Amino acid sequence: MVPEDVRHESVHAADARGLASATEAFRLILTRLRGGGLLLATGLYRVYPWVARNRSHFGRFVPDLPRPPVA
């Protein structure tokens, strides 16, 4: 479990091997998405650090919605 005070500082993903953060988590997420293989093949997942450093610029394009319920 990622501590709540640092949860939004990076992207996180978990699979059977455990928890991944940052670029490795972004790579893991792309392996699960349709079309993600293309991004993996081109190495585009490596842009995550740049996106993370500039998240305030991207945030204005993402609506502030309530968290979906956990199933």
C-alpha positions as CSV (number, residue, x, y, z in Angstrom):
1,M,0.0,0.0,0.0
2,V,1.3,3.5,-0.9
3,P,1.2,5.9,2.0
4,E,-1.6,8.4,1.5
5,D,0.6,11.5,1.8
6,V,2.7,10.5,-1.2
7,R,0.0,8.7,-3.3
8,H,-0.4,11.5,-5.8
9,E,3.3,12.2,-6.3
10,S,3.7,9.4,-8.8
11,V,1.7,6.9,-10.8
12,H,1.4,3.5,-9.2
13,A,0.2,0.1,-10.5
14,A,0.1,-3.4,-9.0
15,D,0.1,-6.8,-10.5
16,A,0.9,-10.3,-9.3
17,R,4.6,-9.3,-8.9
18,G,3.8,-6.4,-6.6
19,L,3.7,-2.6,-6.7
20,A,5.4,-0.6,-9.4
21,S,5.9,3.2,-9.5
22,A,6.7,5.9,-12.0
23,T,8.0,4.7,-15.4
24,E,7.7,1.0,-14.5
25,A,4.1,1.5,-13.5
26,F,3.3,3.5,-16.7
27,R,4.8,0.6,-18.7
28,L,2.7,-1.9,-16.7
29,I,-0.5,0.1,-17.3
30,L,0.3,0.3,-21.1
31,T,0.6,-3.5,-21.3
32,R,-3.0,-3.7,-20.2
33,L,-4.5,-1.1,-22.5
34,R,-5.6,-1.7,-26.1
35,G,-3.0,0.0,-28.3
36,G,-0.6,0.2,-25.4
37,G,1.7,-2.3,-27.1
38,L,2.4,0.3,-29.8
39,L,3.4,2.9,-27.2
40,L,5.6,0.3,-25.5
41,A,7.3,-0.6,-28.8
42,T,8.1,3.0,-29.6
43,G,9.4,3.6,-26.1
44,L,6.9,6.4,-25.5
45,Y,6.2,5.2,-22.0
46,R,9.5,6.7,-21.1
47,V,8.0,10.2,-21.3
48,Y,6.4,9.6,-17.9
49,P,9.0,11.6,-15.9
50,W,8.4,14.6,-18.2
51,V,4.7,14.3,-17.8
52,A,5.0,14.0,-14.0
53,R,7.2,17.1,-13.9
54,N,4.6,19.0,-15.9
55,R,1.4,17.6,-14.3
56,S,0.2,21.0,-13.3
57,H,-0.1,22.0,-17.0
58,F,-2.0,18.8,-17.9
59,G,-4.2,19.0,-14.8
60,R,-6.3,21.8,-16.3
61,F,-7.5,19.4,-19.0
62,V,-8.6,16.7,-16.5
63,P,-11.9,17.4,-14.7
64,D,-11.9,17.2,-10.9
65,L,-14.4,14.4,-10.3
66,P,-15.2,12.4,-7.2
67,R,-13.3,9.1,-6.8
68,P,-15.3,6.1,-8.2
69,P,-16.5,3.7,-5.6
70,V,-14.2,0.7,-4.8
71,A,-15.8,-2.6,-5.7
